[in-house]
Amino acid sequence: MSKSEQKPLAGVVAVVTGASRGAGKGIAIALGREGATVYVTGRTVNEGEAPLPGTVGNTAQLVTEAGGKGIAVACDHAKDAEVKALFERVESEQGRLDILVNNATFLHDKLIDKGPFWEKPLELVDILDVGLRSGYVASWYAAPLMAKQNNGLIVFTSSFGSSCYMHGPGYGAQKTGVDKFAKDMAVDFKPYNVAAVSIWMGMLRTDRTRRAMDRAAEQYAGFWEIAETPEFTGHIVSAIYRDPKRAEKSGQVIIGAEIASEYGINDEGRQPPSHRPMLGSPAQAHPAIVD
């Protein structure tokens, strides 16, 4: 393959956390389709260990089949030692890290049940461990690699739940928290040509979503048709990374469907709608900086 025929992300090294299934799986495959080497992390190694299908090994294989190089890493993002080992392995094997997608999130099966938060299991608060704290820890280990090479992009997957009531206060706090991570990390990264952004995804076409829709068909009627594929966000991540004006996006909370239109990205031939009119707008950072 000649240089002009190289895939857009040839030579790029990425880590996608929580990629056994769902959003992380789709993002990893999309990055692989564009030629990246992708470290796929998650807890599920063997099919059947989790209530939903998917393993890190299967996702890594699909990344490779898509045209990239998938590397499966079993990693519990609630355990800092395992996260440390992950990034040490990336540095040892690749000598660089270009993209980190912080997607690992604890989603309790009772999350979308109706009712006040105190009538749901206390364990729903664990999303503030794997989902919020875990994103900080992974970024903490990734940051020195990116700063040293004077290049990189850290992405947090978020949602409109940061703005409106969605699934209760734990979920909302986690989404608002990762949005703030992107805003504040961008300030620290500015001298190092490293960008940090948070992307609000719409409803996704995942096994988890399909299961919820099957259980409440009337409630979710018509939603599958407008839902985004998980790969859609992966192509957005690639476009931001390759944008010569990437630094201008750093620190922003971005609605995926809107920036996709800006970049000319469609989702399997269609343009998913922005839910801004119905669910609210991202709060952007105030320019003040207090050291």
Disulfide bonds with the S-S distance in Angstrom:
none
